[in-house]
Amino acid sequence: MSKKPSDPAKWRPATLAIHGLGRLPKAHHAVSTPIVHTSNYYFDTADEVEEFMRAKGQGRVTHEHEYARYGNPTQQETERKLAAVEGAERAVLYSSGMAAVLMTIMTFMKPEGHIIFTGDCYRQTRDFATNFLGKFGIGYSITDPTAEAIEEAIRPNTNIIFTESPTNPYLRVLDIPAIVKVAKKRGIMTIIDATLATPYNIKPIELGVDVVVHSATKYFGGHNDLMAGVALGSAALMADLYKMQRMMGATPGPLTCFLLERGLKTFGMRMEHHNRAGLAVARMLEAHPKVEKVWYPALASHPDHKTGMAQMKGFGSVISFLVKGGNAETRRFIDSLDLFLITPSLGGSESLVTQMWAMSFFDYPEEFRKSIGMVDNLVRLALGLEDVDDLIADLEQALDRI
């Protein structure tokens, strides 16, 4: 008696992260995707080379791989699963999250064009806008992360709106449908860095966004042991990104892709823990007498609480807050933590802590730092997979030492 096959279109993110949209054959019937360590792939005959080149020019494929900079079987399988989780037609993997961001912007920017970035964006994204876009003859604006502010910043030559949601470190949650509406009315492309959300908590493509980028180093990898980035969207847009990737060579190696795909197998379980831990710790911090203010969208005190609750399933493991006091009190708190490692990044198995101005904005002038909220007592936590009660106890004892 044959059973009715299940419908992959109805699978949830945790299942899609393991299986993609269905099972593909693997070498030697391996359960895990093999690591294919090679820089190039051979052809059996000269005629096969000619047919391959002709087919490639016509958009057909007759020989699966040619050269490692153009792709790898381990990479291909990982891209397939990432696309399934995001609900995208195709994914393109890169060697880092910033490679994904910059390659996406450079692929779609236009001569004498203009790009809108929203404030509270990742420091390196901001630096690219301020230090390099002008060299390409591209203008830019940095606006508040609202649809109204974005619409006011649009110029006749604006062709890209680049934003993040939630933002880093203040976890601003954007009204994505409203921004998409503004963009589509003007024929402007929308690109969103959704690293802090992940498709477990929101799927921007379903809300009309053109391209989604992630630092796969974070929640996708999940173990603080790899560096990768990914862009996702329609097959047509990803084809353009793939051409740029082939030229620039920002391709991840097969071992990185293997680790990333392995991380995806526990993606759903980890995100459930991150969402649960984030909410518990945020509530504890907000109630603590030595904490001045907390930013976490699940809290009613967050400026985007209503938008976040309407759009997102959960809010992950990143929490930002102000310690009562100044630089000395903040450093004493951080140095008193036992379970939190002082380092940037997020989404991994170990809990991390940063004093934002010192770790990420040290080389900015103090006046500018304060203008964007990088004050001495701002702390960002990135909770790991430790027991939530242990994390809370560690934070409480460290705050008690101030």
C-alpha positions in Angstrom: 0.0 0.0 0.0 1.6 3.2 -1.1 1.5 6.2 1.3 0.5 9.7 0.2 3.7 11.8 0.0 3.8 14.8 2.4 3.8 18.3 0.9 7.1 20.1 1.4 5.3 23.4 0.9 3.6 22.8 4.2 6.8 22.0 6.1 7.8 24.4 8.9 11.3 26.0 9.2 12.8 23.4 11.5 11.9 20.6 9.0 13.0 22.7 5.9 16.3 23.4 7.5 17.1 19.7 7.6 15.5 18.5 4.4 15.0 21.5 2.1 12.1 21.0 -0.2 12.8 17.3 -0.6 15.4 14.6 -0.6 18.2 14.7 -3.2 20.6 11.8 -4.0 24.0 12.0 -2.3 27.3 10.3 -3.1 27.6 6.8 -1.6 24.1 7.1 -0.1 25.5 9.4 2.6 23.0 10.8 5.1 25.1 13.9 5.7 26.2 15.9 2.7 29.8 15.0 1.8 32.5 17.6 1.9 33.8 17.9 -1.7 37.4 19.2 -1.3 38.5 20.1 -4.9 39.3 23.3 -6.7 38.2 22.1 -10.1 36.1 19.4 -11.9 37.2 17.5 -15.0 35.4 16.8 -18.3 35.6 13.4 -20.0 36.0 14.7 -23.6 36.7 17.9 -25.5 33.2 17.6 -27.0 31.8 17.7 -23.5 33.6 21.0 -22.8 32.1 22.5 -25.9 28.6 21.3 -25.1 28.9 22.6 -21.6 30.0 26.1 -22.7 27.2 26.2 -25.2 24.7 25.1 -22.7 25.9 27.5 -20.1 25.5 30.4 -22.5 21.9 29.3 -23.1 21.2 29.0 -19.4 21.2 25.1 -19.4 23.5 22.8 -17.4 25.0 19.6 -18.7 28.0 19.3 -16.4 27.2 20.0 -12.8 30.4 21.8 -11.8 33.4 23.4 -13.4 35.6 25.4 -11.0 35.4 25.9 -7.2 35.0 29.6 -7.4 31.8 29.0 -9.4 30.3 26.6 -6.8 30.7 23.4 -5.0 28.3 20.4 -4.3 28.5 21.0 -0.6 27.7 24.7 -1.1 24.9 23.9 -3.5 23.1 21.6 -1.0 23.4 24.2 1.7 22.1 27.0 -0.5 19.1 24.7 -1.4 18.2 24.3 2.3 18.7 28.0 3.1 16.4 29.0 0.2 13.7 26.6 1.5 13.9 27.9 5.0 13.6 31.5 3.8 10.9 30.8 1.3 13.1 32.1 -1.5 13.5 30.7 -5.0 17.3 30.7 -4.7 20.1 31.4 -2.3 23.7 32.5 -3.0 26.3 31.8 -0.3 29.2 34.1 0.4 32.4 34.0 2.5 30.9 36.4 5.1 27.9 38.4 6.0 29.5 41.6 4.8 30.4 40.0 1.5 26.7 39.2 1.1 25.8 42.8 2.0 28.3 44.5 -0.2 28.0 42.2 -3.2 24.2 42.7 -3.2 24.5 46.5 -3.0 27.2 46.5 -5.7 25.2 44.2 -8.0 22.1 46.4 -8.0 23.4 49.9 -7.6 23.2 52.2 -10.6 25.5 54.9 -12.1 24.8 58.2 -10.4 22.2 56.4 -8.3 21.1 57.0 -4.7 20.7 54.5 -1.9 18.7 54.9 1.3 20.0 53.3 4.5 18.1 53.3 7.8 19.9 54.4 10.9 21.0 52.0 13.7 22.4 49.8 10.9 25.5 47.6 11.3 28.6 49.7 11.7 30.5 48.2 8.7 27.4 48.8 6.4 27.4 52.4 7.5 31.1 52.7 6.9 30.8 51.3 3.4 28.2 54.0 2.6 30.2 56.9 4.1 33.6 55.8 2.8 33.2 54.0 -0.5 29.9 54.7 -2.2 31.1 58.2 -3.3 34.0 56.6 -5.1 31.4 54.9 -7.4 29.5 58.1 -7.9 26.6 56.8 -5.8 24.8 59.1 -3.3 23.2 57.9 -0.1 21.0 59.0 2.8 20.7 57.6 6.3 17.2 58.0 7.7 15.2 56.9 10.7 13.9 53.3 10.4 10.3 54.3 9.5 8.3 54.2 6.3 7.6 57.9 6.6 11.3 58.9 7.0 12.3 56.6 4.1 9.6 58.2 1.8 10.8 61.7 2.7 14.4 60.6 1.8 13.6 59.3 -1.7 15.1 61.2 -4.6 14.4 60.9 -8.3 17.6 58.7 -8.7 16.9 56.4 -5.6 16.9 52.8 -6.7 17.7 50.9 -3.5 16.3 51.0 0.1 18.6 49.0 2.4 17.5 48.3 5.9 17.7 45.9 8.8 15.0 44.5 11.0 15.5 44.1 13.9 18.4 46.6 13.9 21.6 46.4 15.9 21.9 47.2 18.8 18.5 48.9 19.6 16.4 46.1 18.0 14.2 48.5 16.1 11.5 46.5 14.2 10.5 48.1 10.9 7.0 48.1 9.4 8.1 46.0 6.5 4.8 46.0 4.5 4.7 49.8 4.8 8.3 50.2 3.5 7.6 47.8 0.7 4.5 49.7 -0.3 6.5 53.0 -0.5 9.3 51.2 -2.5 7.0 49.5 -5.0 5.1 52.8 -5.6 8.4 54.3 -6.8 9.9 51.2 -8.5 12.7 51.0 -5.9 14.4 47.7 -4.9 14.2 46.7 -1.2 17.0 44.8 0.5 16.8 43.8 4.1 19.5 42.4 6.5 17.4 40.1 8.6 20.3 38.4 10.5 18.8 39.2 13.9 15.3 37.9 13.0 16.1 34.8 11.0 13.3 33.2 8.9 12.2 31.3 12.0 10.8 34.6 13.3 9.9 36.5 10.1 10.1 35.9 6.3 10.5 39.3 4.6 10.1 37.8 1.1 6.5 36.9 2.0 6.0 40.6 2.9 7.2 41.7 -0.5 11.0 42.4 0.1 13.1 41.8 -3.0 16.4 40.5 -1.4 17.1 39.2 2.1 20.7 39.0 3.4 22.0 37.2 6.5 25.3 36.8 8.3 25.1 33.0 8.3 27.9 33.1 10.8 25.2 33.9 13.4 22.0 31.9 14.0 22.3 29.7 10.9 25.7 28.4 11.8 24.9 28.5 15.5 28.2 27.4 17.1 30.6 30.4 16.8 32.8 28.3 14.5 32.3 29.5 10.9 32.2 32.6 8.7 29.6 32.9 5.9 26.9 35.1 4.5 23.9 34.5 2.2 21.6 36.5 -0.1 18.1 35.1 -1.0 15.4 36.1 -3.4 13.9 35.3 -6.8 15.8 33.2 -9.3 16.3 36.1 -11.6 17.8 38.4 -9.0 20.0 35.7 -7.6 21.3 34.9 -11.1 22.7 38.5 -11.2 24.2 38.1 -7.7 25.8 34.8 -8.8 27.5 36.5 -11.7 29.0 39.0 -9.4 30.1 36.3 -6.9 31.8 34.4 -9.7 33.9 37.4 -10.6 34.7 38.6 -7.0 35.5 35.2 -5.6 33.7 35.7 -2.3 32.8 32.0 -2.3 32.7 30.0 0.9 34.8 26.8 1.1 33.3 23.3 1.3 34.2 22.8 4.9 32.4 26.0 5.9 29.4 24.9 3.9 29.4 21.5 5.6 29.5 23.2 9.1 26.7 25.6 8.0 24.5 22.8 6.8 25.2 20.9 10.0 24.2 23.9 12.0 20.9 24.1 10.1 19.9 20.7 11.4 19.4 22.2 14.9 18.2 25.6 13.7 14.6 25.2 14.9 15.5 23.8 18.3 18.1 26.5 18.9 15.7 29.3 17.8 13.1 28.1 20.2 15.6 28.3 23.0 16.9 31.7 21.9 13.4 33.2 21.8 12.5 31.8 25.2 15.8 32.8 26.8 15.7 36.3 25.3 12.3 37.0 26.7 13.1 35.7 30.2 16.4 37.6 30.5 14.9 40.8 29.1 12.1 40.7 31.7 14.6 40.1 34.5 16.8 43.0 33.4 13.9 45.4 33.0 12.8 44.6 36.6 16.4 44.9 38.1 17.1 48.1 40.1 20.6 48.5 38.6 19.4 48.5 35.0 18.3 51.9 33.6 16.6 50.8 30.3 16.2 47.6 28.2 15.6 47.2 24.5 13.9 44.0 23.5 10.8 44.1 21.2 8.8 41.6 23.2 8.7 44.2 26.1 5.8 46.7 26.0 8.4 49.4 26.8 10.1 48.9 23.4 9.2 51.6 20.8 8.3 49.0 18.2 6.6 46.5 20.5 3.2 46.6 18.6 4.9 46.3 15.2 7.1 43.5 16.4 4.3 41.5 17.9 2.3 41.9 14.7 5.1 40.8 12.4 7.3 38.4 14.3 7.1 35.0 15.9 9.9 35.7 18.4 12.8 38.0 18.9 15.9 35.9 19.4 18.7 36.2 21.9 20.1 39.8 21.5 19.2 42.2 24.3 20.6 45.7 24.7 20.4 47.6 28.0 21.9 50.5 30.0 23.6 49.8 33.3 22.9 52.4 35.9 26.1 54.3 36.2 28.9 55.1 33.8 31.9 53.5 32.3 33.4 52.2 35.5 30.2 50.5 36.7 29.5 49.0 33.3 33.0 47.5 33.1 32.7 46.1 36.6 29.5 44.4 35.6 31.0 42.9 32.5 34.2 41.7 34.2 32.1 40.0 36.9 30.2 37.8 34.5 31.2 34.1 34.5 29.2 32.6 31.6 29.5 35.5 29.1 32.5 35.9 26.9 33.6 39.4 25.9 33.5 39.4 22.1 31.3 40.5 19.3 28.9 38.3 17.2 25.7 36.5 18.2 23.5 33.5 17.6 26.0 30.9 18.8 26.1 28.3 21.6 28.1 30.4 24.0 26.7 33.6 25.5 28.6 36.8 24.6 28.7 40.4 25.9 30.0 43.6 24.5 30.3 47.2 25.8 29.1 48.6 22.4 31.2 51.8 22.2 34.4 50.1 23.2 34.0 47.0 21.0 32.5 48.3 17.8 32.8 52.2 17.9 36.0 52.9 19.7 37.6 54.7 16.7 34.7 57.1 16.3 34.8 60.6 17.9 33.1 60.6 21.2 30.6 63.3 20.1 29.5 61.2 17.1 29.3 58.0 19.2 26.9 59.7 21.6 24.8 61.1 18.7 24.0 57.6 17.6 23.5 56.3 21.1 26.8 54.6 21.7 27.1 55.7 25.4 29.4 54.3 28.0 26.8 52.2 29.8 25.3 50.5 26.8 25.7 46.7 26.9 24.6 44.2 24.3 24.0 40.6 25.3 23.9 37.7 22.8 22.5 34.7 24.8 23.8 31.3 24.0 22.4 27.8 24.6 23.1 27.6 28.3 20.3 27.0 30.8 18.2 30.1 31.2 18.2 30.0 35.0 22.0 29.9 35.0 22.3 32.9 32.7 19.9 34.9 34.9 21.8 34.0 38.0 25.1 35.0 36.4 23.6 38.4 35.3 22.1 39.0 38.8 25.4 38.3 40.6 27.3 40.6 38.3 24.8 43.4 38.7 25.0 43.0 42.4 28.7 43.7 42.3 28.2 47.2 40.9 
